Amino acid sequence: MYYIATFYSHFGAIRFKKESANINSPQLMPVPRRLSSSCGTCVRFSVSGEFSFSDIIVDDELEQIVRETANGYERIYQSKV
């Protein structure tokens, strides 16, 4: 299963890609048009097994995380900022 994380800054996206443990195949890419983002850069990644927020860095730079589905995207995390 693939997920997309969007960020408030490019720095947040790059840091997430470098420092998050237990994510597979992280790729920096432009944010898909269906999703909005402050900086325009996202990280697409997969995880093995069930998704857990303890496996990733959640900080002030993370805007949202969505799961890719057959019908588009399903939001699973939204920043409270």
C-alpha positions in Angstrom: 0.0 0.0 0.0 1.3 3.5 -0.9 1.0 6.7 1.1 1.7 10.3 0.3 2.9 12.8 2.9 2.6 16.5 2.1 4.4 19.3 3.9 4.4 23.0 4.6 8.0 23.4 3.4 10.5 21.7 1.1 12.8 21.2 4.1 10.1 19.2 5.9 9.8 16.9 2.9 13.5 16.3 2.5 13.9 15.7 6.3 11.0 13.2 6.3 12.6 11.3 3.4 16.0 11.2 5.1 15.0 10.5 8.7 11.8 8.5 8.9 12.4 4.9 9.9 10.4 1.9 8.7 9.2 3.4 5.4 10.1 1.8 2.1 11.0 3.4 -1.2 10.5 7.1 -0.2 10.4 9.3 -3.3 10.3 13.1 -3.4 7.9 14.2 -6.1 5.4 17.0 -7.0 2.2 16.9 -5.1 -0.7 15.4 -7.1 -3.2 18.0 -8.3 -6.0 16.4 -6.3 -4.1 17.2 -3.1 -3.2 20.7 -2.0 0.1 21.5 -0.4 1.9 24.6 0.7 5.3 23.8 -0.8 4.3 21.6 -3.8 6.7 18.7 -2.8 5.5 15.4 -1.3 7.0 12.1 -0.3 5.4 8.9 -1.7 6.3 5.8 0.3 5.1 2.4 1.3 5.2 0.6 4.6 5.4 -3.1 5.3 2.5 -4.4 7.4 0.0 -2.0 9.2 0.7 1.7 9.1 1.7 3.3 12.4 2.4 7.0 13.1 5.2 5.8 15.6 7.1 4.7 12.5 7.4 8.2 11.1 8.4 11.6 12.1 5.3 13.7 12.9 6.3 17.4 13.4 5.2 20.9 12.5 6.3 20.5 8.9 3.9 17.6 8.1 0.7 18.8 6.6 -1.1 15.5 5.9 -0.8 11.8 5.0 -3.1 10.1 2.5 -3.4 6.5 1.4 -3.7 5.8 -2.3 -6.9 3.9 -3.1 -8.5 2.7 -6.3 -10.9 5.7 -6.1 -8.2 8.4 -5.3 -7.0 9.3 -1.9 -8.1 8.7 1.7 -6.8 11.1 4.3 -5.4 9.3 7.4 -3.7 12.2 9.1 -4.3 15.9 9.1 -2.1 18.5 10.9 -3.8 20.5 13.6 -1.9 23.7 12.5 
